[in-house]
Amino acid sequence: MATLHPKLSEERSQTVVSSTKSVKLKIKRSNPNVNSEERFDDYVVPIEKWTTVLDALLDVKSHLDHSVGIRYSCRQASCGSCGMKINGKPALACFTKISELDSDTITVEPMDNFPVVRDLVVGFERMINNHKKVMPYVIRDDSEIDPESGMREFLQSPENVEKYIQFSSCIKCGLCNSACPTMAMDKSFVGPQALAQAYRYIADDRDKGKNKRLKIIDESHGIWRCHFAGSCSQVCPKGVDPAMGIQLLRGYLLGIRD
Amino acid sequence: MMVLRESIIMKIHYGTAIGALFLTIVHILMRLTQDFHESLAYENVIANYESVGYALLLELLLILISVHGFNGLRVILLEMNQGPTYEKAVTIGCLAAMAGLIAYGSRTIIMTSMGMT
């Protein structure tokens, strides 16, 4: 059990008064800015059927230990802030119910393949830089602003939308990059998140930046370093399939797709 | 450093794999033209080398496997470590080793096919 502030230790968790169940939450603690020490602190928190890992962490923060470092925002799997390793698998804390983990002990750790800022908070610089690198926006010479008629739309058929729509669900949570074995080995690898986004815009028929993006990802630490482990697709909380996007992108580079 | 784009290198990588697989199948099937042990007898092996067609098959197989194998090694080494100097050394090293192996293997094939055993 972690050493607690005397006043904090006197407080009781008040999340759900009716709760009869509880779980042990093992939280990995570290602060690389201070020292290289890493440890697990244990906290017992009450749970209900609907309690998520984020709820439990916030319970710890509110009533047991204010110093636990976590990042969160929307609590509904939309912002992508609360990615972490839960019982060894990358997942969103707000999207993971404790009752579904089927375990009395829940281990939470920061995501792999990201530098730890503190406790469960990781730095996203590498992922955001790679995301920016693939130019995640529609590239065209013309504009939606028409000098004669004012505004105009770039129309798309439902079939064309279908080609990329799942990839536009990416919330940049970083779980795919965390699960990727190549990311663990190759510090220069562009990563499944950025590659999936490259595909999202290349497959968009309004976009004219295909050749530019293909050139960016066609380098020694680009798309070809993917081993198709498929773990990126398994952990995505939004149903995006980066592994498939990568294979489809390879089709463009091999000349078997237009 | 790389003159070729990675997609071109990977096309060569996949092409050499398919080519090597096909030629290896032909090479193994040739053992079936006679009794397996007999086909591996010294005189028969030398006779294979002395046949121009078979010597060409072996030479092609050597090139395909060397190109594929050393590019595979380059990919593995690039994943294990990064950095401009390291990557340049890996690329040059793999190219040199590939050229060396092809040269040494070709020497064996040419000398044997010319009867210099």
Interface residues (C-beta under 8 A of the other chain):
Chain A: T182 M185 D186 K187 S188 F189 D218 E219 S220 H221 G222 I223 W224 R225 L253 L254
Chain B: M2 R5 E6 S7 I9 M10 K11 Y14 V75 L78 E79 M80 Q82 E87
